[in-house]
Amino acid sequence: MINKIQLTSKQAAIVSFQQGALLVLASAGSGKTRVLTERIKYLVDSTRRKILAITFTNKASEEIKERLSDIDNIEERLYIGTFHSFCCYVLENHGNMIGYQELPQVFSETDDRLRIIEDAIIETPTLNQYFSNLDSKQRNKFKTRALDVISQIKREVILDDDLEKRIKDKNVIMLYYSYRDLMSSLNAIDFDDLLFLTYKLFVNSPKTAALYRRNFEYICIDEAQDLNKAQYMVLKALTGNEHKNIMMVGDPKQSIYGFNGSSSSFMQESFVEDYTPTIIELNDNFRSSRSVLSLANKIVNTPSDLNNVAVNGLCEIHSFKDVCEEADWIVLKIKEYLQCGDLKDIEGKLTENRITILARNRYLLLPIEEKLIEENINYFYKNNSNGLLFDSTSGKIFNLALQIKVNPKDYLHFEQLLALLDIENDKVYSFDELEDRIQNKLYKDIINSIVLLKDTGDNFNKMIDHLLQKIQENLDFNMIDENELHLAYNDLLEIKKNWHNYAISTKTKSIASFRNAIALGKTVQSKKEIGIALSTVHTMKGQENDIVFLIGMDDQTFPDYRALQKGGLELEQEKNNLYVAITRAKRYLFITYPLSRQMPWGDIKTRKISSLLQI
């Protein structure tokens, strides 16, 4: 198998590595996904136990699953998903060991957590006194900051016994406990809880950790340069002292999530110290052209032999009077290339989908978007979003009702449901009490269908089909606005599709775990969008394209002005950001920047090329 796919000697050594810990330092374009996939195939053939594969995104999990689809019963031999998905899987099975008698529901929406933190602030007397004197904008900032502080406590894995030693501000401690109690009263957890509680479970119940340790003989972790402390602590608690069959794959030059507490030190230092791994480096880039690689290597000061790179490609830097001129030139260049169709060093006919426009921040893409619309060129935004977005009121009602069905303690979403149904909130907290108050017949059908939904979801498809029929009946009799009904129909079809994706991925179905799968973004399959991709650098990580335009490369924009002020690690992260951006280009890379930029308040500021490119 190893020779069949023509791996290099280093790649083959990784794939067939036997017992012990392994650290693979894999530069951009070095074929790490292929190596990781072949490693999993090799392990499936050589061990009877399950393999745990941790990816950074759901999309990466999908890609590896697709590459392994030819292996019979692969789902019985492999658990693959993000750290958050794995922790949710653990808590679904053993959450009762730390006091969760019912499956807790993941609150993925920021608005929900902001509502809860506001209640927690009000319950903390000294904070409430300060909070009540703030205006609306200041309150929102204060709530966001309060959530960040609580998140930091969990990411640092500070357990109750150490809380007062580590946190000196008594108000923060009171706020933390109040937020936790309110979430508990809703039978709810947030993303940080998934890691925090799984660590707590493994520490408090060594037998549970040992069970998973025995089950997963080999562990593979992708994008390990972006591990944070909580993730590494979960790994340590899972593996204990005896489990050493762990492979980490990562590239410190692509560590760009420091703002979330991630650090390559967990891969390069902690893992090396704790597990004494064999270290193998993959430095050859099989993806990008010579021109692109030459610049990328200068950015991170990495010497590299480019003689083996077959394609020259293009790498150009252009300046423009302002962002409008910058956008005009880029779109003109795109039109020129699309009309030409065949370009040197790019195999096959060039289409819109083979072009990406990158920026550090999303707002920078707006002038480009306006120009693409003006020229009638297809485009789309790349997004990393969890959950489902509904266009219709009916879809939103269905979603809220489903959340309440699986979690009757969830008064927060019940209040939102009452507002959508235009029912006065007079402490009505059950579906039975709603029956006579709902005026809209379709909405009533939705609620009644949710009430009859089995916990196992065995009648889920039948329920959706029933509601689709009801929508058709309403269309026939012009009982509800036609546009709303069309939106509702499409929303319900999307829900049905998500249920199908969930159902085929698990043996023991339940609507409660389905809701959590939605929150984690596990049920939404990547859509094949048509057009030019507009993306931030962070969103584009792990993906690439033939032609890339990297815009807005002026100082104080990229690198960000705050990183320039702080320097040190912040500026190093910006350099890594740029390295990631450059290496998204397979063949052609165009870097652009404006010589002037208008501020939101109207001032025109002179700009110069990014200091990161002054090499």
N, C-alpha and C positions, 0 to 999 in steps of 0.2 A: 504493500500500500504506500509506503514511504517513497520508494523510488518512482512509483507510477505517476505521481503528481509533480515530480522533479523539484524537490526541495533542495535548498543549499545544504551543505554539510552541517552548518550551525542550526538551521531550521530542523533538520532530521534529528539532530542530537536532542533538541527540545522535545520533539514529538515522542521520541522513544525513551525519554528520561525515566529512570526507574524510581526507587524509593528516595524519600527525602524532600527537602525544600528547594525550590528553584526560583530564581529571580531573573526575569528576561527584560533587559533594558532595550526596548525596541523603538528606534527612531521612526519618524513619520514616513509612511510609504514602504516600510520594510517587510510587509506581509504578515503582520502580527495576527490579523483576523484569520487568515488561512492557517497559520501555525496553531492558533488556539483551537480552531475547528478540527484539524488533523490530530491534535493532542487528545481531544475528547474522543474522537473515533478510535484512536489507539487504546485509550483507557477502557472504553466500552468493550473492546475485544479482549482485553487482558485482565479484567477484574469482574467479579460477580456483583459487587456492591454498587450502590448509586454514586454518581458523581455530582458535586455541587459546582455550578459555574455561575459566577457573579459578574454581571455586566454593569456599565455605567448608565445605560438607557434601555428603555423597552425596545427601541428600534434596533439596538445592537443584539438584543436577545432574539428578536424576530429574524434578523439576518442569519445568525448562527443556527437557529432552528431550521430555517429554510435549507441551509447547506447540509444539515444532518437528516433531512426528511426521508432519505433513501434507506435509513437504518430502521429495521423492524422494531416496534415497541420502544422507540427511543425515549418516550415520556416515562416509561417505567424504570429506565436506567439513569436518567438525567433530570436534575432540577436546574433550570436555568432562568435567571431573572435578576433584577436589581437587588441591592442590599435591602431596600425597603420592602420589596415583594417577598423576599425570603423571610424577613422578620415578621411580616403579616402572616405568612404561611405557618410559622412557628407559633405565633400567638393564637391563631385560629384553632390550632390543635392542642395547645397546652397553656392557654391564657388562664385557665382555672387555677393553675398552680400559683398564680400571684393575685388571686382574688377576683378574676373576671369570670363570673358564672355564666354570663351571656357573651356572645361574640361582640366586642366593642366595634363601633363604627368609626371609620377614618373620616375626619372632617378635613377635606382638602381645600375648601374655599376660604380664601383670606378674609372675606367679609364675615363669615361665620365666626372665625377666631377673634376678629376685631370686636364683634358684638359681645363675645364672652369676656374678653379682656376688659372691656368697658365696665361690665358688671363686677368684675374682680376689683377694678380700681375703686368703684363706688363702695365696695365692701371693705376697703382699706382706708380707715378714717383720715389719716394724715395726707394720703395721696388724693383722696376725694376732695379734701379742702382746697388743695392746689388745683386740681383738675376742674372743679366747678367754676373757677375764675378765668378759665381759658376760653378763647373764642373757638369757633368750629374748626378752623384750619389748624390751630395749635393743638386742639384735642386729638385730631387725627394723627398728627405727628407724635404726640405723646403716647397714644395707643400703639402705634407702629413700633416705637422705641421700646415700650413695655414688652411687647411680643418678642422683640429681638433679644431682650435681656433673658426672658424665660427660655427662649430657644438656646441661648448660649449656655445656660446651666445644664440643659439636657445634652448638648453636643459635647460639653466637657465631662459628661457622665458624673455629675456631682450627686451622690446619693444622700438621703436624708441625714445620715449620721455625720456627714462632712459638711452639710450645708452651712451651718452657723460658723464653722471654722473658715470656710472659703469665702462666704459672702458676709461682709461686715454691715451692710445696710439692712436694718431690720425691716424697713418698708418693702424692700425687694423680696425678702423671705416671706413676709405676710402675703404679698401679691402672688408669689409663686404658689403658695399653698391654696390661696383662694381660687386661682385659675384652675389648678389641678382638681380641686373639689367640685367646681362648677362643671368641668368636663366630665368628671366621674358621675355626677348627677344626671348627665345626659347620656351616659354609657358611651362616651366619645373619646377618641384619642386623635392626636395630630401626627404629622409625619415624623417629628422628632421623637415622639413617644414610641414609635415602632422600633427604633433602634434602642432607645433608653430602656424600655420595658423588656425587650428581648435579652439585653445584657443583664438586667436585674433578675430575670427568670433563670438564665444559665448560672448565675452566681448563687442565687438562693436555692436552686434545685439542681445540684450537680448530677443527679441521676438523669434529669431531662437532657442536660448538655451531653452526657455520656451516650444517651440514646441516639442523638443526631451525629455524634462523633463516630459511632459504630456504623451508622447508616451510610454516611458519606466518607468513603475511604480516601477519595481524592478531592481536593478543592482547587478550582482555577479562578483567579480574580483578574479581570480585565481593567484597563485604565487605572492601575493601582496608584499612579501619581496623584490621583484626585481623592484618595481616601481621607476621611476626617477622623478625629479621635474616637467618636462613638462607633464608627464602623470598624475601626481597628480593634477596639475593646471587645466588640461582639465577636470578632474573629478569634481573639485571644481566649475569651471565655468559652467559645465553642470547641476550640482545639485542645485546650488544657496543655499539659506538659508533654503528653505522649504522641499527639497527632502532628506529624511533620510533613505529610504529603501535600504540600501547598505550593502552587505555582502562581506567582504574581507577574503580570505583564504590564509594563508602563514605560513612560518616557518623561523624565523630569523636565525636559524642555517644553512639554505640553501641559504643565501644571498651571491652570488658569482659574481655579475656583477657590482661591484664598479667601475671598469675601464670604464664603460659606464655611470657613473653618478647615478647608482641605489643605493638605500639605504633602509634598513629595517626601518629606522626612519620614513619614510612616512606612513608606516603601523602602527608601534608601538607608534609613538608620534603624528604626524600631524593628522592622522585619529582619534585617541583617543581624542585629544584636540578639533577637529572641529566637530566631530559627536557623541561624548560620547557613543560609542557602548557597547552593552552587549558583554562580552568576554567569550568564551568557549574554553577550551584546549582539544586537542585530543593527548594523549601521547602514547597510546598502538600501538605497531608496529605489524601488522598482516602479514607482508611480509617476514621479514628476520629471519634467524636462531638465536639461542641463542648465538652462538659463534661470529657471525657478530655483533649483537646488543651490546654485551658486550664491544667490541672494540670501536664501534661508540659512545657509551655513555661516554667512558673514554676520547675520543677526545674532546668532547664539555662539559665535566664535568657535565653530567646530570645523576643523579641517576634514575634507572628505575627497576621496578619489572619484572624480567625475568621468574618468575615461571609459567606464563601463556603461555609462548612460547613453543609450542609443539615439535619443531625440534631442535636438537643440532647443526647440521651442522659442518662446518670446518672453522677455521681461522688460517692461518699460515703465518709466515714471514721468508723469505729466503734471504741470501746474496750470491753473486757470484763474481768470480774473475773480470769479465768485462761484458760488454753488450752482447757479443757473447755467453758466457757461460750462461748468464741469458736467452737469447732467446732459446738456445738449451734445457735447462731444461723445460721451459714453453711448448714448442712444443712437447717434449717427454711426458710430463704429459698429454697434450691434447690427444695425440695418445693413451696413456694408457687408459684414460677414455672412449674415443670413442670406442675402441676395447672391453672394458668391457661392455659398453651399459647400464647396470643397476647399479646405485649407491645408497648407503644408504642415506636416507633423501631426495632423488630426485625422484619424482613420474614419472613413465613412462620411456621410452627408451631415453637415452641421445643422442642428435644430435648436429651437429656443431652450429646450430642456438641458442642453449641454453647456449652458451659460449661467453663471451665478454672479450676483452683485453683493459684495460684502461691506459691512460697516461695523464700527465698534458699537454704536448705539442705533436703535431702530429709527429715531427721529431724523437721523442723517439721510435716510433713504427716501424721505418724502419728496424732495425735488425730482429724484429719479422716477418715482412712482407717477408723479404728475406728467412727466415727459413721456413715459411709456403709454399712459392712457391717451395722451394727445396723438401719439403715433400709432395707436391701435395695436400695440404689441402685447401679447399674452404674458402675464406674470403672476406670481403668487408669493406669499410670505411663508417661509419655513417657520414652524412653531413647535415648541416643546410643551404641550399642554396636557394635563391630566383631566379626567372626567369627561362629561358629555355637555355640549352646548346645544341648547334648544331654541328654535326660532319661534315656536308657537306657545301660547298660553297653555294649551292642552298638554304639550310636552313637559312644560315646567310643572304643571299640576301632577302629572303622572310621576315625575321624578321625585317631587316632594312627598307624595303619598307613599311611594315605594320606600323612601327613607324612613318614614314613620312606621310603616308596616313592619320593617325589620328591627326597628328600635322605638318601641312605644314610649320610652322616656324622653324622646327628642322633642321637647316642647318648643325649642328654637325654630325648627322647621315647620312645626305645626302652626306657629304664629304666622310664618311666611305663607303657608298654604291658605290660612284664613284670609289673609290680605288679598291673595290672588282670586279667591272665590268671592271676594267682596262681602265677607261675613264679619260682623262686629266681634272683636275679640273680648268675649266676656267669660274667660276661663273655660272655654270648650276645648277639651284635650282628648277626644276620642272620635273615631269615625261614626259610631252609632249616633252621636249627638249632631252630626252634620247632615244626616239623611234628609230631614225636612227643611233644611235651610238653603240648600243649593238650588238655585233657580235654573241654571243652564243644564239642559238634559244630557249633553255630551259629557260635561264635567261630572255629573252625577253617575253616568255610566262608568267613567274612569275610576272614580272612588269605589263604586260597588265591585268593579272587577279586581281592584287591588285587595279589597277585603276578602274576596273568594280565592285569591292567589295562594297556592300551597307553599309552605316553607321550603320545600324541596324544589319548587319551580317546575314541577312535572307538567303543570297546565299553563306554563308561561306563553308558549307559542299560540295555544288555543285562545288565551285571553287577548293577546295582541290582534289575532285574526278577527276576533269578535269586535274589538274596538275599531278596527279598520272598516268592518262592515257597517258599524254605526255611523262612522264618518261619511261613508257612501250614501247612507240613508238620509243624513242631514243635507248632503249636497243635492240629492234628488228633490227634496222638499223645500230647499232654500231656507232652512231653519236657522242657519248660522252663517256669518260672513264667509264667502267662498275662499278668500285669500287665507283666512285663518285655518280653514279646513284643509287646504292644500298643504300648508305648513305643518299642521298636526299630523297629517297622513305621512309626510316624509320623516317627521320626528319619530313616529311609532315604528316605521320601517327601520330607522337607524337603531332604535332600542332593540328591535328583534335581531338585527345583525350583530349587535354587541352581545346579546344573550347567546347567540350561536357560537361566537368566538370564545366566549367563556365556557360554554357547555362542552365543547370538544377538547378543552384543555384540562378538564378535571373529571375525576371519577365520582367524587361525592359532591353533588351540586347542592347549593342552597341560595336563596335570594339574599341572605345576609352576606355571604362571601362574595356574591355577584356585585353587591353594592360597593364593597371594599375594592374589588377588582376594577370597577369603574373609576373609583377615586384614585387608584394607583396608575391609571392609564393603560391597564393590561388588556382591555377588551377592544380598544380602538386599533384597527389595523391601519398601517401607513397607507395613505391614499396616493395613487399615482397622479400627481398634479401635472398640469400642462402649462408650460410657459417658462419664463426666466425666473429663477429663484432669487428672491430678496431675503437676505438673512443677516443676523448679527454673527459675529465670530463665535460666540459661545454656542449658539444654536447649530452652527455648521460643523462643530467639532465631530470628528469621526466620519465625515462625509467629504466628498471632493467632486470637482467637475473639470471639464476640458479647458474652459475659458473662465477666468475669474477677474472681475474688476473690484479692486479694493479701494474704496472711496474715502474721502475725509481724512487723509493722512497728514493733517497739519498739526503742529505742536499745540498742546492743550486740549486737542480733541482725541488724538491717538499718538502719544499717551495722554490719558485723561489729566486735566490740570491738577487734580488732587494728588495723583501719583507723582507728578513733577514736584509738587510742594513737599510731599512726605519722603520721596526717594526710597532707598533701601528695598525691602521686600515688595512694596507696592509697585515700584518701577520695574522690578524684576518680573513681576506678574504681567505687566504691560508688554515687556519684551517677549515673554512666552506667548502672549496673545497674538502678537505680530507674527511670530514663528508659525503658530497654528494657522493664521490667516493665509500666509504665503504658501504654506504646504497644502492648502486646499486645491491649489491649481495643478492640474496634471500637465498641461501643455503651454497655454498662454496666460500671462499675468500682467494686468495693467494697474498700476498704482497711481491714484490721482489725489490732488488736494487743491483747495482754493487759496488765493493770495489775500482774500478778505472774507470775513464772515459777519453777517448781521446778527446781533444779539437779540434776545426776545424783547428787550425794552427799546430797540431801535438803533442803538449805537453800531457803527461799523468798525470792526477790529481788523487790523492788519495781521496776516498769518504768514508763517514760514513753514518749510517742510519739517516733518516730524524729526525730533532729535534722534529717534531710534533708527532713522534711515541715513543719518549723517555719519556714515562709516567709510 
